[in-house]
Every structure is written in C-alpha cells, then in structure tokens.
Amino acid sequence: MIYVGIDDTDMPDSPGTNKLARAMAASLADQFSCALIVRHQLLEDPRVPCTSKNSAACLLLTPLGDAGEEPPIDRLRAFLIERSAEGSDPGLCVTERVPEPITAFGQRCQRELVTQQDARRLTAEHGLYLEGLGGTDDGVIGATAAVGLAAQGDDGRVVQIGAWPDDLAGPQDIETVHDRGVEVRSLTTDTAVQSGRVDVGKHLRPSYRKKKIVLFARPMAGGEAGSDSWQAVRLK
C-alpha cells in the first residue's frame, strides 16, 4: 500500500483538498488503484491558519499491472504544483511504510500545535518522503499527520471508496450502501443495521474505524428497536 498525504492545497474560492484528492486519484488511474481517500480532522485553533476546517487527506493506492512498486512521486508533485490554488501552502507526504511514531504525530496534530520542523525531523528519521510545494510549506504538517492517521485505520471520514462514483445522496436502501462496501451501524448501540433505508445526506461520507468503513446512523422513526428509517451521522 502506498500512502499519499496532502494538505493546505486550497483557498476560499477554490476546490477543497478532498476534491483535489479525488482528482489526484483519477489522474493516476492508469497505473494505480485508489482503495480509499480519508479526510482527517486536525486541531481547530485560531492559531492554525486554514481555509475552513483544519483537515488533511490521505490517498491509499495500490499499483496496477506493470506500474512497479515505487511510489509515483514525480507525478504527485507535478499534479499538486499544477492544481493547488494560488496562495495556498501545499504539502506532500508519501510512503509505503508508516511506523508508529508517524501515527503518534498525527494524533498529536489533533490535540496540540506542532511545527514544520517537527514533521520534517520525524519523516527524515523514518525515511518518508516529505516536501512543501509552495507558500509557507505549512502543508507538510497535515500531510504527515494524514499518513499516520490513515495507516492507523481508526480515524477520519471516507471521501472515496475504490472507483465508485460519488453519486449517493439523500435516502438510500441500506443494501445499496452495503454494496458500496460500507457497513451501517447504530450510533447508540453500535450494532449492525441490515435493512431499511438511511438518509446519507448530501454525500455518502462514512467513517474509517478499526480499518472498516462504517456509516453510523440514528433511527428517524419508530425508536431503536424495529426502526427501518435512519439518518446518517457524520463523525470527524
């Protein structure tokens, strides 16, 4: 698995990092399959500059056919340089191996302020590729954090699953959601929901928990027992 972390690619009048991550995956589809794209929420603090929410994204890629095992760093760099918004501070982190200190760094980024120097020192120590590609280069922090959190497999919101189109919105049969590789679970009882309908909202955005893709939901009518109508709950 190749982990690609990106952050700080957007400005208020440009597409967000999640949308850019989806476009990045599409641009690599001739050589790499995208298993997941996961959005990770980092520390929300007035001292942290961000466009709206302080989040970063990680792509989980696997090579196709004769693509080889090497991460496509040149293609990733070129894509971000071309597509990141003017005035943004993009960062790129790429690795096939994510040691525990990188995951611990991602968790720190959700609780406290960290610096570029922290990210650069840690990735250099553990052999990860990390580069700032414009502006202040502050995106190296979130890019590193996203890789660590995605590898842990117990954090974040899934914004792409495989090659499925992002076409599910509003009420859907739960079987349809299952067909996308998403498990529906009751938020209050943490039990699987096998049938009925669930309102997924504007887009299907399940959570990534225990290396499973899970859509948590609350009953809309009829109480917990026997309810067949559910409302998705977006978790960070």
Buried (B, 14 or more C-beta within 10 A) or exposed (E): BBBBBBBBBBBEEBBBBBBBBBEBBEBBEEBBBBBBBBBBBBBEEEEBEBBEEBBBBBBBBEBEEEBEEEBBBEBBBEBBEEBBBEEBBBBBBBBBEBBEEBBEBBBBBBEEEBEBEBBBEBBEEBEBBBBBBBBEBBBBBBBBBBBBBBBBBEBBBBBBBEEEEEEBEEEBEBEBBBEBBBBBBBBEEEEEBEEBBBBBBEBBBBBBBEEBBBBBBBBBEEEEEEBBBBBBBBBB
